[in-house]
Amino acid sequence: MSNSGVPLLMVDRSEALDRDDAFAVTELADGSGWKLEVHIAGVADVVAQGSDADATAFLRRESKYLSRRTVPMLGRDTEQAATLTETAERSTLRVLADLSADGVVSGVSVDRGRVPAGRGVAVDHAQITEILRSVADPLHEGVRAANGAAEVLLQGRRRSGVFALYDLAHGWGSTEEGGIAPIPLDVRTVGYVIVQELMIAANEAIAMWCVQEDLPVLFRNHRSAVTAGSTEDLAAEVAVAMTDPVLFEKLRSRLQSSYRAATYAPTVHGHHGLRLAAYTHATSPLRRVSDLITQRVIFAHLDSAPAPYTTEQLGNLAADINRRIAADREEKAAHFKARDRKVTAQVVAAGELEGLDSKRWAKVLAAATARDPIGEVVSELRRRVQTDDVTVTTIVTLLEAGENWAPIRREVFDWASRAHPEFGPSVVSMWLQAHPDLHRPEIDGDHRGPSHTPVFAARFRVGQVCGPWATAGSKKRAEQDAAWGLTKAVAAGESHPEVGSPLRDDPQPVSPSATHAGVRVRQASARCGPMDSDSGQASRRRERAQKNPIAWVISHAEHHGHPSPQWAVRMEGAAHAPVFTCEVRYMDHTATGSGTTKNLARTAAAADLVDSLLDETSPARSHR
């Protein structure tokens, strides 16, 4: 139950006219956690399906925030009829949940809500900081609780392996895909962090609720990609790069070349960037048409009304939104290219290459590599090598250059592979983005030696091109060097022999197994496969999986790169006492479960599937 006496905070810019969300966080008296209450403006109650406002929303797709004006997705009048406000009652989509002190969200409920006039309090980001400092402020306890909950949520996300960055001093934050984007100056306070963390938690909770209710909405899916290391390593790199603008720009360029764009779909494939089994966009229905579509589906389900869209229609809507987002991105890139072309030509003609920043230099180099090498450009490239001012974009541009660029390319690649081994996976990833016809890369992996002095071996392959084996004292470094080996093989137009691991006298090939960093990993020896160290670890793993078996199964498919599980539910018995039976198929496993509701049946089937999957990898079976 919500606490109607607790003010709902609507945190946004002071001049904002489109307030989508409001929240209240209450700390439990015993300090064991918090009660979360999030309200999302009930835009679907105001914007009827097929209405003029609905057509406008589909046409605009999202609100546009320009430097001097805002173009609202719904039009100003409709927006004002739906936005949350201090002075008028509004219908909402309400999410209630419990948050434990160790960051576990449970007890989620999603239903219709209402925010009465006077309960919502509009505050801007700067005021949040002031309220936290003032114990006497009537909103202090609520803001303090929200800040504590946000910190726990953030810590939990980082523990799960998410790259989550909030650098309020320099104005940079991480995106959901794993990139780095600027945080606007007027929101760089702890209030921004609180809102982001609570909305991520709300979107995840809604997505998982929809999965459990077997409700197709526009899920937000993000596939894994080749990355440049663990999130812990990346966070350390960011901390160092923040003090060096040139290094930071290189880091941003590398991340941008490594991540893939998230997309919408009516089916769940997980969100790699956020390390979540299911995710959606539902908290901004005033500003994004995807959120409005999802809210419309949820409201119809809650009201026991006919579904507003078929699954096929949702798929078509998702594909259209994805296509338009990609087209906008390409149009924006083309605009900047056209604007820069004239200036770039003038700079080259004037011989001012040394003064170009990394972005402008990338444009000059891309134009130059379309023909035979130009002396001035080659000289500038060598100078940038000497000053360690070479980015992933520069390397990929050279990789695509003609044969006459081979001498300087070998020179740059030899230097970069020694000076920046961490660039290797990003180079492969960025190059593959320019060649979508190629398959995802594979890695052959192996290791030997005692735990205190191990030796790892790795080899990249893409299509018909096989790179050389690379060995190192860590798995990460071996894979980085292997990525460089593949890069050089591609540049030379050659493939290395299909020989076994250099760490084996008599290597035995095995079939592909688990994924790593977005590529399929093929172990060089069967004894290198994953195994629980003892039965105690296996028992704890099983216990965690059975707490939410549906989420665990979905996460298992995403983590290992397997096709999503397929669910089929049938109902038997009288209408007043139905019995639901669910069958789930996943890889070569089939499991069933029954219950008095669809959700109970799906949960029982998932629990049976979890046992089947974990039995396969149990220590007892592994040693038979």
BAVOBA-444798 format. One record per residue (C-alpha): residue number from 1; residue in three letters; z, x, y. Coordinates in steps of 0.2 Angstrom, whole numbers. Each point is the difference from the previous one (the first is absolute). Layout:
SITE num residu    pz    px    py
SITE NUM    ALA     Z     X     Y
...
This chain:
SITE num residu    pz    px    py
SITE   1    MET     0     0     0
SITE   2    SER    -4     6    18
SITE   3    ASN    14     1    13
SITE   4    SER    -7   -11    13
SITE   5    GLY    14     6    13
SITE   6    VAL    -7    18     0
SITE   7    PRO   -13     3    13
SITE   8    LEU   -18     4    -6
SITE   9    LEU    -7    16     9
SITE  10    MET   -18    -1     6
SITE  11    VAL    -4    19     3
SITE  12    ASP   -16     3    10
SITE  13    ARG    -6     6    16
SITE  14    SER     8    -9    15
SITE  15    GLU   -17    -7     5
SITE  16    ALA    -5    -6   -17
SITE  17    LEU    -7   -17    -2
SITE  18    ASP    -3     0   -19
SITE  19    ARG    17     1    -9
SITE  20    ASP    -4    -1   -19
SITE  21    ASP    17     4    -7
SITE  22    ALA    19    -1     3
SITE  23    PHE    14     6   -11
SITE  24    ALA    19     0    -3
SITE  25    VAL     9    13   -10
SITE  26    THR    19    -3    -5
SITE  27    GLU    10    14    -7
SITE  28    LEU    11    -5   -15
SITE  29    ALA    19     0     4
SITE  30    ASP     3    12   -15
SITE  31    GLY   -13    12     7
SITE  32    SER   -11    -1   -17
SITE  33    GLY   -16    -5     9
SITE  34    TRP    -8   -13    12
SITE  35    LYS    -7   -17     0
SITE  36    LEU   -18     0     7
SITE  37    GLU    -8   -15     8
SITE  38    VAL   -18     1     7
SITE  39    HIS   -10   -14     8
SITE  40    ILE   -19     1     2
SITE  41    ALA    -8   -12    12
SITE  42    GLY    -7   -15    -9
SITE  43    VAL   -18     2     7
SITE  44    ALA    -8   -10   -15
SITE  45    ASP     9   -15     7
SITE  46    VAL    -8     1    16
SITE  47    VAL   -17     6    -5
SITE  48    ALA    -8   -12   -12
SITE  49    GLN   -12     6   -12
SITE  50    GLY   -18    -3     6
SITE  51    SER     5    -3    18
SITE  52    ASP    -7     9    15
SITE  53    ALA    15    11     1
SITE  54    ASP    -2     5   -18
SITE  55    ALA   -19     4     3
SITE  56    THR     5    10    15
SITE  57    ALA    13    10   -10
SITE  58    PHE   -13     4   -14
SITE  59    LEU   -13     5    13
SITE  60    ARG    12    12     9
SITE  61    ARG    10     5   -16
SITE  62    GLU    14     8    10
SITE  63    SER     7     1    18
SITE  64    LYS    -8    14    11
SITE  65    TYR    13    10    10
SITE  66    LEU   -11     8    14
SITE  67    SER     6    12    14
SITE  68    ARG     0   -14    13
SITE  69    ARG     0   -16   -10
SITE  70    THR     3    -8   -16
SITE  71    VAL   -12   -11   -10
SITE  72    PRO    11   -12   -11
SITE  73    MET    -7    -4   -17
SITE  74    LEU     4   -19     2
SITE  75    GLY    -4    -2    18
SITE  76    ARG    15     0    13
SITE  77    ASP     4   -19    -1
SITE  78    THR     1    -1   -19
SITE  79    GLU     9    16     0
SITE  80    GLN    13    -7    11
SITE  81    ALA     2   -15   -10
SITE  82    ALA     5    10   -15
SITE  83    THR     9    15     6
SITE  84    LEU    18     2    -2
SITE  85    THR    10    -3    16
SITE  86    GLU    17    -1     7
SITE  87    THR    -2   -17     7
SITE  88    ALA    -9   -11   -13
SITE  89    GLU     3    -4   -19
SITE  90    ARG   -13     8   -11
SITE  91    SER    -4    -2   -19
SITE  92    THR     0    16   -10
SITE  93    LEU    -3     8   -16
SITE  94    ARG    18     7    -5
SITE  95    VAL     4    14   -11
SITE  96    LEU    18     3    -5
SITE  97    ALA     6    15   -10
SITE  98    ASP    15    11    -5
SITE  99    LEU     0    18     4
SITE 100    SER    12    12    -9
SITE 101    ALA     7    15     7
SITE 102    ASP   -11    11   -11
SITE 103    GLY   -16    -9     6
SITE 104    VAL    -3   -13   -13
SITE 105    VAL    -8   -16     5
SITE 106    SER     5   -15   -11
SITE 107    GLY     3   -19     1
SITE 108    VAL   -16    -3     9
SITE 109    SER    -5   -18     5
SITE 110    VAL   -15    -5    10
SITE 111    ASP    -1   -18     7
SITE 112    ARG    -3   -10    16
SITE 113    GLY    12     3    15
SITE 114    ARG     3    -5    18
SITE 115    VAL     6    10    15
SITE 116    PRO     8   -12    12
SITE 117    ALA    -1     2    18
SITE 118    GLY    13    12     6
SITE 119    ARG     2    10   -16
SITE 120    GLY   -13    12     2
SITE 121    VAL     3    14    13
SITE 122    ALA   -14    10     7
SITE 123    VAL     4    19     3
SITE 124    ASP   -11    15     3
SITE 125    HIS     1    17    -9
SITE 126    ALA     9     8    14
SITE 127    GLN    14   -14     0
SITE 128    ILE     3     3   -19
SITE 129    THR     6    18     5
SITE 130    GLU    11    -6    14
SITE 131    ILE     7   -14   -12
SITE 132    LEU     4    13   -13
SITE 133    ARG    10    10    13
SITE 134    SER    10   -15     7
SITE 135    VAL    13    -6   -12
SITE 136    ALA     4   -14    12
SITE 137    ASP   -18    -7     0
SITE 138    PRO     0   -17   -10
SITE 139    LEU   -15     6   -10
SITE 140    HIS     8    17    -4
SITE 141    GLU     6    -5   -18
SITE 142    GLY   -17    -7    -5
SITE 143    VAL   -10    15     7
SITE 144    ARG    12    12    -8
SITE 145    ALA    -2    -9   -17
SITE 146    ALA   -19     0     2
SITE 147    ASN     0    18     4
SITE 148    GLY    11     4   -16
SITE 149    ALA   -11   -10   -11
SITE 150    ALA   -16     8     7
SITE 151    GLU     8    17    -3
SITE 152    VAL     3    -4   -18
SITE 153    LEU   -17    -8    -3
SITE 154    LEU    -8    16     7
SITE 155    GLN    10    12   -11
SITE 156    GLY    -4   -11   -15
SITE 157    ARG   -19     1     4
SITE 158    ARG     1    19     2
SITE 159    ARG    10     2   -16
SITE 160    SER   -15    -9    -9
SITE 161    GLY   -12    13     7
SITE 162    VAL    -7    -9    15
SITE 163    PHE    -5    11    15
SITE 164    ALA     9   -10    13
SITE 165    LEU     0     8    18
SITE 166    TYR     8    -6    16
SITE 167    ASP    -1    14    13
SITE 168    LEU     6    -9    15
SITE 169    ALA     2    16    11
SITE 170    HIS   -19     5    -2
SITE 171    GLY    -6   -18    -3
SITE 172    TRP    -8     1   -18
SITE 173    GLY     3   -11   -15
SITE 174    SER    -7    -2   -17
SITE 175    THR   -13   -14    -5
SITE 176    GLU     1   -10   -16
SITE 177    GLU   -14    10    -7
SITE 178    GLY     9    17     3
SITE 179    GLY    -8     6    16
SITE 180    ILE     8     3    17
SITE 181    ALA    -3   -11    15
SITE 182    PRO     7     0    18
SITE 183    ILE    15   -11     4
SITE 184    PRO    -3    -8    17
SITE 185    LEU    12     7    14
SITE 186    ASP     9   -16     4
SITE 187    VAL     6    -4   -18
SITE 188    ARG     6    18    -5
SITE 189    THR    18    -5    -3
SITE 190    VAL    10    -4   -15
SITE 191    GLY    -5   -18     2
SITE 192    TYR   -18     4    -6
SITE 193    VAL     8     8   -16
SITE 194    ILE    10   -16    -3
SITE 195    VAL   -14   -12     2
SITE 196    GLN   -12    11   -11
SITE 197    GLU    12     2   -14
SITE 198    LEU     6   -19    -1
SITE 199    MET   -18    -6     1
SITE 200    ILE    -6    12   -14
SITE 201    ALA    15    -7   -10
SITE 202    ALA    -5   -18     4
SITE 203    ASN   -18     3    -5
SITE 204    GLU     4     8   -16
SITE 205    ALA    13   -14    -4
SITE 206    ILE   -14   -13     4
SITE 207    ALA   -12     9   -11
SITE 208    MET    11     1   -15
SITE 209    TRP     5   -18     2
SITE 210    CYS   -18    -5     0
SITE 211    VAL    -3    10   -16
SITE 212    GLN    15    -8    -9
SITE 213    GLU    -6   -17     6
SITE 214    ASP   -18     4    -7
SITE 215    LEU    -6    -3    18
SITE 216    PRO   -16     8     6
SITE 217    VAL     1     6    18
SITE 218    LEU    -9    14     9
SITE 219    PHE    10    15    -8
SITE 220    ARG    -1    16     9
SITE 221    ASN    -6    13   -13
SITE 222    HIS    -1    19     3
SITE 223    ARG    -8    12   -13
SITE 224    SER     7    17    -3
SITE 225    ALA   -10    15     6
SITE 226    VAL     0    19    -2
SITE 227    THR    14     6    11
SITE 228    ALA     5    17     7
SITE 229    GLY    17     0    -8
SITE 230    SER    16   -10    -2
SITE 231    THR     8   -10    14
SITE 232    GLU    14    12     1
SITE 233    ASP   -12    15     4
SITE 234    LEU    -9   -11    12
SITE 235    ALA    15    -5    10
SITE 236    ALA     5    19     1
SITE 237    GLU   -18     4     6
SITE 238    VAL     2   -14    13
SITE 239    ALA    16     7     6
SITE 240    VAL    -7    17     3
SITE 241    ALA   -17    -7     7
SITE 242    MET     9   -10    14
SITE 243    THR     3    15    10
SITE 244    ASP   -18     6    -1
SITE 245    PRO   -13   -12     6
SITE 246    VAL   -15    10    -8
SITE 247    LEU     9     0   -17
SITE 248    PHE     5   -18     2
SITE 249    GLU   -18    -5     3
SITE 250    LYS    -5     9   -15
SITE 251    LEU    13    -9   -10
SITE 252    ARG    -6   -17     6
SITE 253    SER   -18     4    -4
SITE 254    ARG     5     5   -17
SITE 255    LEU    10   -16    -3
SITE 256    GLN   -14   -11     7
SITE 257    SER   -13     9   -12
SITE 258    SER    12    -3   -15
SITE 259    TYR     5   -19     1
SITE 260    ARG   -10   -15    -5
SITE 261    ALA     0   -16    10
SITE 262    ALA    11   -15    -6
SITE 263    THR   -10   -16    -4
SITE 264    TYR     4   -18    -3
SITE 265    ALA    -3    -9   -17
SITE 266    PRO     7   -16    -8
SITE 267    THR     6    11   -15
SITE 268    VAL    14    13     0
SITE 269    HIS    -5    19    -2
SITE 270    GLY    16     7     8
SITE 271    HIS     2    10    16
SITE 272    HIS    -1    19    -3
SITE 273    GLY     4     5    18
SITE 274    LEU    16   -11     0
SITE 275    ARG     4     3   -18
SITE 276    LEU     1   -18    -3
SITE 277    ALA    -5   -11   -15
SITE 278    ALA    -5   -14    11
SITE 279    TYR    -3    -2    19
SITE 280    THR    -7   -12    12
SITE 281    HIS    -2    -2    19
SITE 282    ALA     9   -16     4
SITE 283    THR    11     4    16
SITE 284    SER   -13    -2    13
SITE 285    PRO   -10   -16    -1
SITE 286    LEU    -2    -1    18
SITE 287    ARG    -9    16     1
SITE 288    ARG    -9     2   -17
SITE 289    VAL   -11   -13    -9
SITE 290    SER     5     8   -17
SITE 291    ASP    18    -5     3
SITE 292    LEU    -4   -18     6
SITE 293    ILE   -10    -2   -17
SITE 294    THR    14     6   -10
SITE 295    GLN    13   -11     9
SITE 296    ARG   -12   -15    -2
SITE 297    VAL     0     3   -19
SITE 298    ILE    19     2    -1
SITE 299    PHE     3   -16    11
SITE 300    ALA   -11   -10   -12
SITE 301    HIS     9     6   -15
SITE 302    LEU    17    -3     8
SITE 303    ASP    -5   -18     5
SITE 304    SER    -8    -3   -18
SITE 305    ALA   -16    -4     9
SITE 306    PRO   -18     5    -6
SITE 307    ALA    -4    19     2
SITE 308    PRO   -10     2    16
SITE 309    TYR   -11    13    -9
SITE 310    THR    -6     4   -17
SITE 311    THR     2    17    -7
SITE 312    GLU   -18     3     2
SITE 313    GLN     0    -6    18
SITE 314    LEU    15    12     3
SITE 315    GLY   -10    14    -8
SITE 316    ASN   -15    -3    12
SITE 317    LEU    12    -1    15
SITE 318    ALA     8    17    -5
SITE 319    ALA   -17     8    -2
SITE 320    ASP    -6    -7    17
SITE 321    ILE    15     7     9
SITE 322    ASN    -1    17    -9
SITE 323    ARG   -19     1     5
SITE 324    ARG     4    -4    18
SITE 325    ILE    14    12     1
SITE 326    ALA   -11    14    -7
SITE 327    ALA   -14    -5    12
SITE 328    ASP    11     0    15
SITE 329    ARG     6    18    -6
SITE 330    GLU   -18     6    -1
SITE 331    GLU    -5    -8    16
SITE 332    LYS    14     8     9
SITE 333    ALA    -4    17    -8
SITE 334    ALA   -19    -3     6
SITE 335    HIS     6    -4    17
SITE 336    PHE    10    16     2
SITE 337    LYS   -14    10    -8
SITE 338    ALA   -13    -7    13
SITE 339    ARG    12     3    14
SITE 340    ASP     3    18    -5
SITE 341    ARG   -18     5    -5
SITE 342    LYS    -5     4    18
SITE 343    VAL    16    10     4
SITE 344    THR    -1    10   -16
SITE 345    ALA   -18     5     4
SITE 346    GLN     5     5    18
SITE 347    VAL    14    11    -7
SITE 348    VAL   -11     8   -13
SITE 349    ALA   -13     4    13
SITE 350    ALA    13     7    12
SITE 351    GLY     7    11   -14
SITE 352    GLU    17    -7     2
SITE 353    LEU     4    -1   -19
SITE 354    GLU    16     9     1
SITE 355    GLY     8   -13    11
SITE 356    LEU    -3   -15   -11
SITE 357    ASP    14    -9    -9
SITE 358    SER    -1    -3   -19
SITE 359    LYS    -8   -17     2
SITE 360    ARG   -14     6    12
SITE 361    TRP    -3    15   -10
SITE 362    ALA    -2   -10   -16
SITE 363    LYS   -13   -10     8
SITE 364    VAL    -9    16     6
SITE 365    LEU     1     8   -18
SITE 366    ALA    -6   -16    -8
SITE 367    ALA   -16     0    11
SITE 368    ALA    -3    18    -2
SITE 369    THR     1    -1   -20
SITE 370    ALA   -14   -12     0
SITE 371    ARG   -12    14     3
SITE 372    ASP     0    19    -2
SITE 373    PRO    15    10     7
SITE 374    ILE     1     3    18
SITE 375    GLY     7    17     5
SITE 376    GLU    13    -6    13
SITE 377    VAL     7   -13   -12
SITE 378    VAL     2    12   -14
SITE 379    SER     9    12    12
SITE 380    GLU    11   -14     5
SITE 381    LEU     4    -4   -18
SITE 382    ARG     5    17    -4
SITE 383    ARG    11     1    16
SITE 384    ARG     9   -16    -6
SITE 385    VAL     3     8   -17
SITE 386    GLN     8    15     9
SITE 387    THR    11   -12    10
SITE 388    ASP     4   -11   -15
SITE 389    ASP    -8   -15     9
SITE 390    VAL   -10    -8   -14
SITE 391    THR     3   -17    -6
SITE 392    VAL    -4   -10   -16
SITE 393    THR   -14    -8     9
SITE 394    THR    -8    17     4
SITE 395    ILE     0     4   -18
SITE 396    VAL    -7   -16    -6
SITE 397    THR   -14     1    13
SITE 398    LEU    -4    18    -7
SITE 399    LEU     0    -7   -17
SITE 400    GLU   -14   -12     4
SITE 401    ALA   -10    13    10
SITE 402    GLY   -17     7    -6
SITE 403    GLU    -2    16   -11
SITE 404    ASN    -3    11    16
SITE 405    TRP    18    -3     4
SITE 406    ALA     6     8   -17
SITE 407    PRO     5    17     7
SITE 408    ILE    12    -7    13
SITE 409    ARG     5   -14   -11
SITE 410    ARG     6    12   -13
SITE 411    GLU     9    11    13
SITE 412    VAL     9   -16     7
SITE 413    PHE     4    -7   -17
SITE 414    ASP     7    17    -7
SITE 415    TRP    11     1    15
SITE 416    ALA     6   -18     0
SITE 417    SER     4     0   -18
SITE 418    ARG    12    14     2
SITE 419    ALA     7    -5    17
SITE 420    HIS     1   -19    -3
SITE 421    PRO     1    -4   -18
SITE 422    GLU     7   -17     4
SITE 423    PHE   -17    -5     8
SITE 424    GLY    -8     0   -17
SITE 425    PRO     4   -18    -7
SITE 426    SER    -4    -7    18
SITE 427    VAL   -17     9     0
SITE 428    VAL    -4    -8   -17
SITE 429    SER     6   -17     6
SITE 430    MET    -9     0    16
SITE 431    TRP   -16     6    -8
SITE 432    LEU     1   -14   -13
SITE 433    GLN     2   -13    14
SITE 434    ALA   -17     5     6
SITE 435    HIS    -7    -2   -18
SITE 436    PRO     6   -17    -6
SITE 437    ASP   -12     1   -14
SITE 438    LEU    10    14    -9
SITE 439    HIS    14    -4   -12
SITE 440    ARG    18     4     4
SITE 441    PRO     4    18    -4
SITE 442    GLU    10     5   -16
SITE 443    ILE    12    14    -2
SITE 444    ASP     3    10   -16
SITE 445    GLY    18     6     0
SITE 446    ASP    10    12   -11
SITE 447    HIS    16    10     2
SITE 448    ARG    10    13   -11
SITE 449    GLY    15    11     2
SITE 450    PRO    19    -3     2
SITE 451    SER     6   -12    13
SITE 452    HIS     6    14    12
SITE 453    THR   -17     9    -1
SITE 454    PRO   -13   -13    -4
SITE 455    VAL   -19     3     2
SITE 456    PHE   -11   -15     4
SITE 457    ALA   -19    -2    -2
SITE 458    ALA   -12   -13     7
SITE 459    ARG   -18    -3     2
SITE 460    PHE    -9   -13    10
SITE 461    ARG   -16    -9    -5
SITE 462    VAL   -11   -13     8
SITE 463    GLY   -15    -7    -9
SITE 464    GLN   -11    14    -7
SITE 465    VAL     9    13    10
SITE 466    CYS    15     9    -8
SITE 467    GLY    10    13    10
SITE 468    PRO     9    15    -7
SITE 469    TRP    17     1    -7
SITE 470    ALA    14     5    13
SITE 471    THR    17     6    -5
SITE 472    ALA    16     1    11
SITE 473    GLY    19     0    -1
SITE 474    SER     0   -19     5
SITE 475    LYS   -10   -15    -5
SITE 476    LYS    -3    -4    18
SITE 477    ARG    -7    17     4
SITE 478    ALA   -11     0   -16
SITE 479    GLU    -7   -16     5
SITE 480    GLN    -4     5    18
SITE 481    ASP    -9    16    -6
SITE 482    ALA    -9   -10   -13
SITE 483    ALA    -6   -12    14
SITE 484    TRP    -7    15    10
SITE 485    GLY    -8     6   -16
SITE 486    LEU    -9   -17    -2
SITE 487    THR    -5     1    19
SITE 488    LYS    -8    17    -2
SITE 489    ALA    -9    -5   -16
SITE 490    VAL    -7   -15    10
SITE 491    ALA    -6    11    14
SITE 492    ALA    -8    12   -12
SITE 493    GLY    -8   -14   -10
SITE 494    GLU     7     6   -16
SITE 495    SER    12    -6   -14
SITE 496    HIS    12    11    -9
SITE 497    PRO     0     1   -19
SITE 498    GLU    10   -14   -10
SITE 499    VAL    13    13    -7
SITE 500    GLY    17    -4    -5
SITE 501    SER    16     3     9
SITE 502    PRO     3    19     4
SITE 503    LEU    18    -2    -5
SITE 504    ARG    -5    -5   -18
SITE 505    ASP    -6    10   -15
SITE 506    ASP    -7   -15    -9
SITE 507    PRO     0   -15    13
SITE 508    GLN    -2   -17    -7
SITE 509    PRO    -7   -13    12
SITE 510    VAL     8   -17     1
SITE 511    SER    -5   -17     8
SITE 512    PRO     3    -3    19
SITE 513    SER    18    -5     4
SITE 514    ALA    10    -4    15
SITE 515    THR    -5     1    18
SITE 516    HIS     5    13    13
SITE 517    ALA    -4     0    19
SITE 518    GLY   -14   -13    -3
SITE 519    VAL    -9    10   -14
SITE 520    ARG     0    -2   -19
SITE 521    VAL    10    14    -8
SITE 522    ARG    -5     6   -17
SITE 523    GLN    13    11    -8
SITE 524    ALA    -6    15    -9
SITE 525    SER    13    -2   -14
SITE 526    ALA     7   -16    -8
SITE 527    ARG    17     8     1
SITE 528    CYS    -1     0    19
SITE 529    GLY     1   -19     1
SITE 530    PRO    13   -10     9
SITE 531    MET    16    -2   -10
SITE 532    ASP    18    -6     4
SITE 533    SER    12    15    -2
SITE 534    ASP    12   -11   -10
SITE 535    SER     5   -17    -5
SITE 536    GLY    11    -2    14
SITE 537    GLN   -14     2    13
SITE 538    ALA   -10   -12   -10
SITE 539    SER    14   -13     0
SITE 540    ARG     2     1    18
SITE 541    ARG   -19    -1     3
SITE 542    ARG     0   -16   -11
SITE 543    GLU    14    -8    10
SITE 544    ARG    -8     3    17
SITE 545    ALA   -16    -7    -6
SITE 546    GLN     8   -16    -7
SITE 547    LYS     8    -4    16
SITE 548    ASN   -17    -5     7
SITE 549    PRO   -13     1   -15
SITE 550    ILE   -14    -8    10
SITE 551    ALA     1    13    14
SITE 552    TRP     2    14   -13
SITE 553    VAL   -16    -5    -9
SITE 554    ILE   -10    -1    15
SITE 555    SER     7    16     7
SITE 556    HIS    -4     8   -17
SITE 557    ALA   -18    -5     1
SITE 558    GLU    -2     7    18
SITE 559    HIS     9    16    -4
SITE 560    HIS   -11     4   -15
SITE 561    GLY   -16    -6     6
SITE 562    HIS    -2   -14   -13
SITE 563    PRO    -8   -17     2
SITE 564    SER    12   -13     6
SITE 565    PRO     9   -11   -13
SITE 566    GLN    -8   -16    -3
SITE 567    TRP    12   -16    -1
SITE 568    ALA    -4   -17    -8
SITE 569    VAL    13   -14     1
SITE 570    ARG    -1   -17    -9
SITE 571    MET    11   -15     1
SITE 572    GLU     6   -10   -15
SITE 573    GLY    12   -15    -2
SITE 574    ALA     4   -15    11
SITE 575    ALA    -3     1    19
SITE 576    HIS    19    -3     3
SITE 577    ALA     5    15   -12
SITE 578    PRO   -15    12    -1
SITE 579    VAL     0    16    -9
SITE 580    PHE   -11    14     7
SITE 581    THR    -7    14   -11
SITE 582    CYS    -7    16     7
SITE 583    GLU   -11    13    -8
SITE 584    VAL    -3    16     9
SITE 585    ARG   -13    13    -6
SITE 586    TYR     1    18     6
SITE 587    MET   -10    14    -7
SITE 588    ASP     2    -2   -19
SITE 589    HIS    16   -10     1
SITE 590    THR     3   -19    -1
SITE 591    ALA    17    -8     4
SITE 592    THR     6   -18     2
SITE 593    GLY    14    -9     7
SITE 594    SER     6   -18     3
SITE 595    GLY    11    -9    13
SITE 596    THR     2   -16     9
SITE 597    THR    -9     6    15
SITE 598    LYS   -16    11     2
SITE 599    ASN    10    14     8
SITE 600    LEU    13     0   -15
SITE 601    ALA   -14     1   -12
SITE 602    ARG    -9    14     9
SITE 603    THR    16    10     1
SITE 604    ALA     4    -2   -18
SITE 605    ALA   -18     5    -5
SITE 606    ALA     2    15    12
SITE 607    ALA    17     5    -8
SITE 608    ASP    -8     0   -17
SITE 609    LEU   -15    11     6
SITE 610    VAL    13    12     8
SITE 611    ASP     8     2   -16
SITE 612    SER   -16     3    -9
SITE 613    LEU    -6    13    13
SITE 614    LEU    16     9     0
SITE 615    ASP     2     0   -19
SITE 616    GLU   -16    10    -1
SITE 617    THR     7    14    11
SITE 618    SER    18    -1    -7
SITE 619    PRO     7    17    -6
SITE 620    ALA     2    -6   -18
SITE 621    ARG   -18    -5    -1
SITE 622    SER    -7    15     9
SITE 623    HIS     9    12   -13
SITE 624    ARG    -6    -9   -15
